[in-house]
Amino acid sequence: MVEWWAWAGVLGFVLGMLTLDLLVFHREAHEISTGEAAAWSAVWIGLALAFGAIVWLMLGPVPAGEYLAGYLIEKSLSADNIFVFAMLFSYFRVPLAYQHRVLFWGVLGALVLRAAFIAGGAALIQRFHWTIYLFGAFLLFTGVRMTRRGVSDVHPDRNPFLRLIRRVIPLTDAYEGQRFFVRRAGHRLATPLLAVLVVVETTDLLFALDSIPAVFGVTTNPFLVFTSNAFAILGLRALYFLLAGMMRRFVHLKLGLAAVLVFVGTKMIITDLYTVPIWISFTVIAALIGCSIVASRRSSTLDLPVPSLPATCLRPTGRVDLIDHGSGDRSERNSQESAQEPCRRSADGEGEDDRHRVEAQGLAHDEGLEDMGVGLVDGHDQNNDEESLEGPTVDQGHQGRDGP
C-alpha cells in the first residue's frame, strides 16, 4: 500500500510542472520547433526514468519493472494519439502556434479523466476479480481489430460533445488568438479552439479505454498505473511536435501495438494459471515495439525517396496537414508564405488533375465545417481585428439558435 504522502508528492510534482510549462516556458504562443520538441521529449523521458529509479529504491525491483512496463505501453500506444491529433488539427486548421495550448489543456483533462478511470478499474478488480478476464478479452478483441483496421480517420462532425457545445455556446467565425472564450457586446462567445479542445479531449478518452486496461495487465497497483499514465501523458505534447510529421513512416507500428495488446490480454486471461514474471513482460513488450519500428524503418528505405520539403508542407505520402493555417499577424503570415514557396514550386509538377481534386476536397471540407457550426473557413484568427468596432460574430451554421 502506497502512503498518502507519495500520492501527494506525485500530484504536486505533476501540477507544478504543468504550471511551469504554461506560465513560464510557453506563456506566449509560438510555434514549437523540432529542436525544442526534442529537448522537451528528452526532459520528460528523463523525469519518467528518474521516477522509475525512485520506485526501485522505495518499493523494490518488481514494482519498478511494473512501472516501466506500464510506461512503455502508454508511451507506445500514444503513437495513435499523435497521428489522430495531427489529423484533428489539420481538419480544424489550427495554427501551429496554438496547438500547444490545446494539447496542454487536453493533457490536464486527460489526467483527471484517466485518474477516475484508474480508480474505478482498481476498485472493480479488487472487489470482482473476474473483471480482469473481461479486461483481458477486451484487449484481445482490440488487438485483433487493430490488425484489420485500415488508416485511422477522424469524424469530428459525429462527436456528440461537440454538438452539445454548439447548442449551448455560440461560436465565433475564426480563432481569437489562443483564447477559448471571448466577450463581445457583453456576451461570452466560444472560439473554434474550444471545439478543437472538446474533440481532442473526447478522442483521448476513447484511447484510454485501450491503454488503461493494458497497464492493468502488468500491474494492479493503482499508484503504478496512474504514475505510468501521468508521465507518458506529460510527454505527449513534445512527442507530438517531434513525430507528427513522420508518423506515416511507421507503417508497421500499429501491428506492433496490436501484438502488445494481444500479449497483455492473454497475460490477464491466464493470470490465475500462470504469473508471467515482470521482466519477461517488459522484454516482450519492448521487443514487439522495437521490431515494429525497425521493420517500419526498413520498409521506408525501400520506398521511393521523399522530396525534401520544409516542415510546414503537406506531406506528399500522407494526409496529415502540418501547414500553418495562419497566426493572425500579417507579417508572420507573409514570412510563412515565403517559407512555403518551395511547397508551391514542388506542387506545380503534380498536374492540373491533382490541383483540381485538392480544390474540390477543400470546398467540401469547408462546407463540412460550416455544417458542424464552426464558421472557420480560412484558418486565420482575428486577434488583431477591431473587435470594438464590430458587432458580435456568432456561428450561423446552426439553425434555431439566436445570436446574443
Contacts in CASP RR format, 6 or more apart in sequence:
PFRMAT RR
TARGET T0000
AUTHOR 0000-0000-0000
METHOD contacts of the structure
MODEL  1
MVEWWAWAGVLGFVLGMLTLDLLVFHREAHEISTGEAAAWSAVWIGLALA
FGAIVWLMLGPVPAGEYLAGYLIEKSLSADNIFVFAMLFSYFRVPLAYQH
RVLFWGVLGALVLRAAFIAGGAALIQRFHWTIYLFGAFLLFTGVRMTRRG
VSDVHPDRNPFLRLIRRVIPLTDAYEGQRFFVRRAGHRLATPLLAVLVVV
ETTDLLFALDSIPAVFGVTTNPFLVFTSNAFAILGLRALYFLLAGMMRRF
VHLKLGLAAVLVFVGTKMIITDLYTVPIWISFTVIAALIGCSIVASRRSS
TLDLPVPSLPATCLRPTGRVDLIDHGSGDRSERNSQESAQEPCRRSADGE
GEDDRHRVEAQGLAHDEGLEDMGVGLVDGHDQNNDEESLEGPTVDQGHQG
RDGP
2 59 0 8 1.000
2 221 0 8 1.000
2 223 0 8 1.000
6 58 0 8 1.000
6 223 0 8 1.000
7 223 0 8 1.000
10 223 0 8 1.000
10 226 0 8 1.000
10 227 0 8 1.000
10 230 0 8 1.000
14 111 0 8 1.000
14 230 0 8 1.000
14 234 0 8 1.000
17 47 0 8 1.000
17 234 0 8 1.000
18 104 0 8 1.000
18 107 0 8 1.000
18 108 0 8 1.000
18 234 0 8 1.000
21 104 0 8 1.000
22 104 0 8 1.000
26 100 0 8 1.000
26 101 0 8 1.000
26 104 0 8 1.000
29 97 0 8 1.000
29 98 0 8 1.000
29 100 0 8 1.000
29 101 0 8 1.000
29 177 0 8 1.000
29 178 0 8 1.000
30 97 0 8 1.000
31 96 0 8 1.000
31 97 0 8 1.000
31 324 0 8 1.000
32 96 0 8 1.000
32 99 0 8 1.000
32 100 0 8 1.000
32 238 0 8 1.000
32 241 0 8 1.000
34 241 0 8 1.000
34 242 0 8 1.000
34 311 0 8 1.000
36 241 0 8 1.000
37 238 0 8 1.000
37 239 0 8 1.000
37 240 0 8 1.000
37 241 0 8 1.000
37 242 0 8 1.000
38 238 0 8 1.000
38 242 0 8 1.000
40 235 0 8 1.000
40 237 0 8 1.000
40 238 0 8 1.000
41 235 0 8 1.000
41 238 0 8 1.000
41 239 0 8 1.000
41 242 0 8 1.000
43 238 0 8 1.000
44 231 0 8 1.000
44 234 0 8 1.000
44 235 0 8 1.000
44 238 0 8 1.000
45 235 0 8 1.000
47 231 0 8 1.000
47 234 0 8 1.000
48 71 0 8 1.000
48 231 0 8 1.000
48 232 0 8 1.000
51 67 0 8 1.000
51 227 0 8 1.000
51 231 0 8 1.000
52 64 0 8 1.000
52 67 0 8 1.000
52 68 0 8 1.000
53 64 0 8 1.000
55 63 0 8 1.000
55 64 0 8 1.000
55 67 0 8 1.000
55 224 0 8 1.000
55 227 0 8 1.000
56 63 0 8 1.000
56 64 0 8 1.000
56 65 0 8 1.000
62 278 0 8 1.000
63 219 0 8 1.000
63 221 0 8 1.000
63 224 0 8 1.000
65 278 0 8 1.000
65 279 0 8 1.000
65 282 0 8 1.000
66 218 0 8 1.000
66 219 0 8 1.000
66 221 0 8 1.000
66 224 0 8 1.000
66 278 0 8 1.000
67 219 0 8 1.000
67 224 0 8 1.000
67 227 0 8 1.000
67 228 0 8 1.000
68 228 0 8 1.000
68 282 0 8 1.000
69 218 0 8 1.000
69 219 0 8 1.000
69 278 0 8 1.000
69 281 0 8 1.000
69 282 0 8 1.000
69 285 0 8 1.000
70 214 0 8 1.000
70 215 0 8 1.000
70 218 0 8 1.000
70 219 0 8 1.000
70 224 0 8 1.000
70 225 0 8 1.000
70 228 0 8 1.000
71 228 0 8 1.000
71 231 0 8 1.000
71 232 0 8 1.000
72 282 0 8 1.000
72 285 0 8 1.000
72 286 0 8 1.000
72 289 0 8 1.000
73 211 0 8 1.000
73 214 0 8 1.000
73 215 0 8 1.000
73 218 0 8 1.000
73 228 0 8 1.000
73 260 0 8 1.000
73 264 0 8 1.000
73 285 0 8 1.000
74 211 0 8 1.000
74 215 0 8 1.000
74 228 0 8 1.000
74 229 0 8 1.000
74 232 0 8 1.000
74 233 0 8 1.000
75 232 0 8 1.000
75 239 0 8 1.000
76 257 0 8 1.000
76 260 0 8 1.000
76 285 0 8 1.000
76 289 0 8 1.000
77 207 0 8 1.000
77 210 0 8 1.000
77 211 0 8 1.000
77 214 0 8 1.000
77 257 0 8 1.000
77 260 0 8 1.000
78 207 0 8 1.000
78 232 0 8 1.000
78 233 0 8 1.000
78 236 0 8 1.000
78 239 0 8 1.000
79 243 0 8 1.000
79 247 0 8 1.000
79 250 0 8 1.000
79 253 0 8 1.000
79 257 0 8 1.000
80 152 0 8 1.000
80 207 0 8 1.000
80 254 0 8 1.000
80 257 0 8 1.000
81 203 0 8 1.000
81 204 0 8 1.000
81 207 0 8 1.000
81 236 0 8 1.000
81 240 0 8 1.000
82 236 0 8 1.000
82 239 0 8 1.000
82 240 0 8 1.000
82 243 0 8 1.000
82 244 0 8 1.000
82 247 0 8 1.000
83 152 0 8 1.000
83 244 0 8 1.000
83 247 0 8 1.000
83 320 0 8 1.000
84 152 0 8 1.000
84 154 0 8 1.000
84 203 0 8 1.000
85 103 0 8 1.000
85 200 0 8 1.000
85 203 0 8 1.000
85 240 0 8 1.000
85 244 0 8 1.000
86 240 0 8 1.000
86 244 0 8 1.000
86 245 0 8 1.000
86 247 0 8 1.000
86 320 0 8 1.000
86 321 0 8 1.000
86 322 0 8 1.000
87 152 0 8 1.000
87 153 0 8 1.000
87 154 0 8 1.000
87 319 0 8 1.000
87 320 0 8 1.000
88 154 0 8 1.000
88 156 0 8 1.000
88 196 0 8 1.000
88 199 0 8 1.000
88 200 0 8 1.000
88 203 0 8 1.000
89 99 0 8 1.000
89 102 0 8 1.000
89 196 0 8 1.000
90 319 0 8 1.000
90 320 0 8 1.000
90 321 0 8 1.000
90 322 0 8 1.000
90 323 0 8 1.000
91 154 0 8 1.000
91 156 0 8 1.000
91 365 0 8 1.000
92 156 0 8 1.000
92 192 0 8 1.000
92 195 0 8 1.000
92 196 0 8 1.000
92 199 0 8 1.000
92 369 0 8 1.000
92 374 0 8 1.000
92 376 0 8 1.000
93 325 0 8 1.000
93 376 0 8 1.000
93 378 0 8 1.000
93 379 0 8 1.000
94 102 0 8 1.000
94 175 0 8 1.000
94 193 0 8 1.000
94 196 0 8 1.000
94 325 0 8 1.000
95 175 0 8 1.000
95 324 0 8 1.000
95 325 0 8 1.000
95 326 0 8 1.000
95 327 0 8 1.000
95 328 0 8 1.000
95 379 0 8 1.000
95 381 0 8 1.000
96 312 0 8 1.000
96 322 0 8 1.000
96 324 0 8 1.000
96 327 0 8 1.000
97 178 0 8 1.000
97 324 0 8 1.000
97 327 0 8 1.000
98 175 0 8 1.000
98 177 0 8 1.000
98 178 0 8 1.000
98 193 0 8 1.000
98 381 0 8 1.000
99 240 0 8 1.000
99 241 0 8 1.000
100 237 0 8 1.000
100 241 0 8 1.000
101 178 0 8 1.000
101 193 0 8 1.000
102 193 0 8 1.000
102 196 0 8 1.000
102 197 0 8 1.000
102 200 0 8 1.000
103 200 0 8 1.000
103 236 0 8 1.000
103 237 0 8 1.000
103 240 0 8 1.000
104 237 0 8 1.000
105 180 0 8 1.000
105 197 0 8 1.000
106 197 0 8 1.000
106 200 0 8 1.000
106 201 0 8 1.000
106 204 0 8 1.000
107 233 0 8 1.000
107 234 0 8 1.000
107 236 0 8 1.000
107 237 0 8 1.000
109 201 0 8 1.000
110 201 0 8 1.000
110 204 0 8 1.000
110 205 0 8 1.000
110 208 0 8 1.000
110 233 0 8 1.000
111 229 0 8 1.000
111 230 0 8 1.000
111 233 0 8 1.000
113 201 0 8 1.000
113 204 0 8 1.000
113 205 0 8 1.000
113 208 0 8 1.000
114 208 0 8 1.000
114 212 0 8 1.000
114 226 0 8 1.000
114 229 0 8 1.000
114 233 0 8 1.000
115 226 0 8 1.000
117 208 0 8 1.000
117 212 0 8 1.000
118 212 0 8 1.000
118 222 0 8 1.000
118 225 0 8 1.000
118 226 0 8 1.000
118 229 0 8 1.000
119 222 0 8 1.000
121 131 0 8 1.000
121 212 0 8 1.000
121 216 0 8 1.000
122 216 0 8 1.000
122 220 0 8 1.000
122 222 0 8 1.000
122 225 0 8 1.000
124 131 0 8 1.000
125 131 0 8 1.000
125 132 0 8 1.000
125 135 0 8 1.000
125 216 0 8 1.000
125 220 0 8 1.000
126 220 0 8 1.000
132 216 0 8 1.000
132 217 0 8 1.000
132 220 0 8 1.000
132 268 0 8 1.000
132 271 0 8 1.000
133 268 0 8 1.000
133 269 0 8 1.000
135 213 0 8 1.000
135 216 0 8 1.000
135 217 0 8 1.000
135 265 0 8 1.000
135 268 0 8 1.000
136 213 0 8 1.000
136 217 0 8 1.000
136 264 0 8 1.000
136 265 0 8 1.000
136 266 0 8 1.000
136 268 0 8 1.000
136 269 0 8 1.000
137 265 0 8 1.000
137 269 0 8 1.000
138 213 0 8 1.000
139 210 0 8 1.000
139 213 0 8 1.000
139 214 0 8 1.000
139 217 0 8 1.000
139 261 0 8 1.000
139 262 0 8 1.000
139 264 0 8 1.000
139 265 0 8 1.000
139 268 0 8 1.000
140 261 0 8 1.000
140 262 0 8 1.000
140 265 0 8 1.000
140 266 0 8 1.000
140 269 0 8 1.000
142 210 0 8 1.000
142 261 0 8 1.000
143 257 0 8 1.000
143 258 0 8 1.000
143 259 0 8 1.000
143 261 0 8 1.000
143 262 0 8 1.000
144 258 0 8 1.000
144 262 0 8 1.000
146 254 0 8 1.000
146 257 0 8 1.000
146 258 0 8 1.000
146 261 0 8 1.000
147 254 0 8 1.000
147 255 0 8 1.000
147 258 0 8 1.000
149 254 0 8 1.000
154 199 0 8 1.000
154 203 0 8 1.000
156 162 0 8 1.000
156 195 0 8 1.000
156 199 0 8 1.000
156 372 0 8 1.000
157 368 0 8 1.000
157 371 0 8 1.000
157 372 0 8 1.000
159 198 0 8 1.000
159 199 0 8 1.000
159 202 0 8 1.000
161 198 0 8 1.000
161 199 0 8 1.000
161 201 0 8 1.000
161 202 0 8 1.000
162 195 0 8 1.000
162 198 0 8 1.000
162 199 0 8 1.000
162 202 0 8 1.000
162 372 0 8 1.000
165 190 0 8 1.000
165 194 0 8 1.000
165 195 0 8 1.000
165 198 0 8 1.000
166 195 0 8 1.000
166 372 0 8 1.000
166 373 0 8 1.000
166 395 0 8 1.000
166 398 0 8 1.000
167 398 0 8 1.000
167 401 0 8 1.000
169 188 0 8 1.000
169 189 0 8 1.000
169 190 0 8 1.000
169 194 0 8 1.000
170 187 0 8 1.000
170 189 0 8 1.000
170 190 0 8 1.000
170 394 0 8 1.000
170 395 0 8 1.000
170 401 0 8 1.000
170 403 0 8 1.000
170 404 0 8 1.000
171 189 0 8 1.000
171 190 0 8 1.000
171 191 0 8 1.000
171 192 0 8 1.000
171 194 0 8 1.000
171 195 0 8 1.000
171 373 0 8 1.000
171 374 0 8 1.000
171 375 0 8 1.000
171 394 0 8 1.000
171 395 0 8 1.000
172 182 0 8 1.000
172 189 0 8 1.000
172 190 0 8 1.000
172 191 0 8 1.000
172 192 0 8 1.000
172 382 0 8 1.000
172 393 0 8 1.000
172 394 0 8 1.000
172 395 0 8 1.000
173 375 0 8 1.000
173 376 0 8 1.000
173 382 0 8 1.000
173 393 0 8 1.000
173 395 0 8 1.000
174 191 0 8 1.000
174 192 0 8 1.000
174 375 0 8 1.000
174 376 0 8 1.000
174 378 0 8 1.000
174 379 0 8 1.000
174 380 0 8 1.000
174 381 0 8 1.000
174 382 0 8 1.000
175 191 0 8 1.000
175 192 0 8 1.000
175 193 0 8 1.000
175 328 0 8 1.000
175 376 0 8 1.000
175 379 0 8 1.000
175 380 0 8 1.000
175 381 0 8 1.000
175 382 0 8 1.000
175 383 0 8 1.000
176 182 0 8 1.000
176 191 0 8 1.000
176 193 0 8 1.000
176 381 0 8 1.000
176 382 0 8 1.000
176 383 0 8 1.000
177 191 0 8 1.000
177 193 0 8 1.000
177 328 0 8 1.000
177 381 0 8 1.000
177 383 0 8 1.000
178 193 0 8 1.000
179 191 0 8 1.000
179 193 0 8 1.000
180 190 0 8 1.000
180 191 0 8 1.000
180 193 0 8 1.000
180 194 0 8 1.000
180 197 0 8 1.000
181 188 0 8 1.000
181 189 0 8 1.000
181 190 0 8 1.000
181 191 0 8 1.000
181 194 0 8 1.000
182 188 0 8 1.000
182 189 0 8 1.000
182 191 0 8 1.000
182 387 0 8 1.000
183 189 0 8 1.000
184 387 0 8 1.000
184 390 0 8 1.000
184 391 0 8 1.000
184 392 0 8 1.000
184 393 0 8 1.000
184 404 0 8 1.000
185 391 0 8 1.000
185 392 0 8 1.000
185 404 0 8 1.000
186 404 0 8 1.000
187 392 0 8 1.000
187 404 0 8 1.000
189 392 0 8 1.000
189 393 0 8 1.000
189 394 0 8 1.000
189 404 0 8 1.000
192 374 0 8 1.000
192 375 0 8 1.000
192 376 0 8 1.000
195 372 0 8 1.000
195 374 0 8 1.000
210 261 0 8 1.000
211 229 0 8 1.000
212 225 0 8 1.000
212 229 0 8 1.000
213 268 0 8 1.000
214 260 0 8 1.000
214 261 0 8 1.000
214 264 0 8 1.000
214 265 0 8 1.000
215 225 0 8 1.000
215 228 0 8 1.000
215 229 0 8 1.000
216 225 0 8 1.000
216 268 0 8 1.000
217 264 0 8 1.000
217 265 0 8 1.000
217 267 0 8 1.000
217 268 0 8 1.000
218 264 0 8 1.000
218 267 0 8 1.000
218 278 0 8 1.000
218 281 0 8 1.000
218 282 0 8 1.000
219 225 0 8 1.000
244 320 0 8 1.000
244 322 0 8 1.000
245 311 0 8 1.000
245 315 0 8 1.000
245 320 0 8 1.000
245 322 0 8 1.000
247 320 0 8 1.000
248 315 0 8 1.000
248 317 0 8 1.000
248 318 0 8 1.000
248 320 0 8 1.000
249 296 0 8 1.000
249 297 0 8 1.000
249 300 0 8 1.000
250 292 0 8 1.000
250 293 0 8 1.000
250 296 0 8 1.000
251 296 0 8 1.000
251 299 0 8 1.000
251 300 0 8 1.000
252 292 0 8 1.000
252 293 0 8 1.000
252 295 0 8 1.000
252 296 0 8 1.000
252 299 0 8 1.000
253 289 0 8 1.000
253 292 0 8 1.000
253 293 0 8 1.000
253 296 0 8 1.000
254 292 0 8 1.000
255 292 0 8 1.000
256 288 0 8 1.000
256 289 0 8 1.000
256 291 0 8 1.000
256 292 0 8 1.000
257 289 0 8 1.000
257 292 0 8 1.000
259 288 0 8 1.000
259 292 0 8 1.000
260 285 0 8 1.000
260 288 0 8 1.000
260 289 0 8 1.000
263 281 0 8 1.000
263 284 0 8 1.000
263 285 0 8 1.000
263 288 0 8 1.000
264 281 0 8 1.000
264 285 0 8 1.000
267 276 0 8 1.000
267 281 0 8 1.000
303 317 0 8 1.000
306 316 0 8 1.000
306 317 0 8 1.000
307 316 0 8 1.000
307 346 0 8 1.000
309 316 0 8 1.000
309 342 0 8 1.000
309 343 0 8 1.000
309 346 0 8 1.000
310 339 0 8 1.000
310 340 0 8 1.000
310 342 0 8 1.000
310 343 0 8 1.000
311 322 0 8 1.000
312 322 0 8 1.000
312 323 0 8 1.000
312 324 0 8 1.000
312 336 0 8 1.000
312 339 0 8 1.000
312 340 0 8 1.000
312 343 0 8 1.000
313 322 0 8 1.000
313 323 0 8 1.000
313 340 0 8 1.000
313 342 0 8 1.000
313 343 0 8 1.000
313 346 0 8 1.000
314 321 0 8 1.000
314 322 0 8 1.000
314 323 0 8 1.000
314 343 0 8 1.000
315 322 0 8 1.000
323 340 0 8 1.000
323 343 0 8 1.000
324 336 0 8 1.000
325 378 0 8 1.000
325 379 0 8 1.000
325 380 0 8 1.000
326 332 0 8 1.000
326 333 0 8 1.000
326 336 0 8 1.000
326 379 0 8 1.000
326 380 0 8 1.000
326 381 0 8 1.000
327 333 0 8 1.000
327 336 0 8 1.000
327 381 0 8 1.000
328 380 0 8 1.000
328 381 0 8 1.000
328 382 0 8 1.000
328 383 0 8 1.000
328 384 0 8 1.000
329 384 0 8 1.000
330 384 0 8 1.000
333 380 0 8 1.000
347 354 0 8 1.000
347 355 0 8 1.000
366 377 0 8 1.000
369 375 0 8 1.000
369 376 0 8 1.000
369 377 0 8 1.000
370 377 0 8 1.000
370 397 0 8 1.000
371 397 0 8 1.000
373 395 0 8 1.000
373 397 0 8 1.000
373 398 0 8 1.000
374 395 0 8 1.000
375 395 0 8 1.000
375 396 0 8 1.000
375 397 0 8 1.000
382 393 0 8 1.000
392 403 0 8 1.000
392 404 0 8 1.000
394 403 0 8 1.000
394 404 0 8 1.000
395 401 0 8 1.000
END
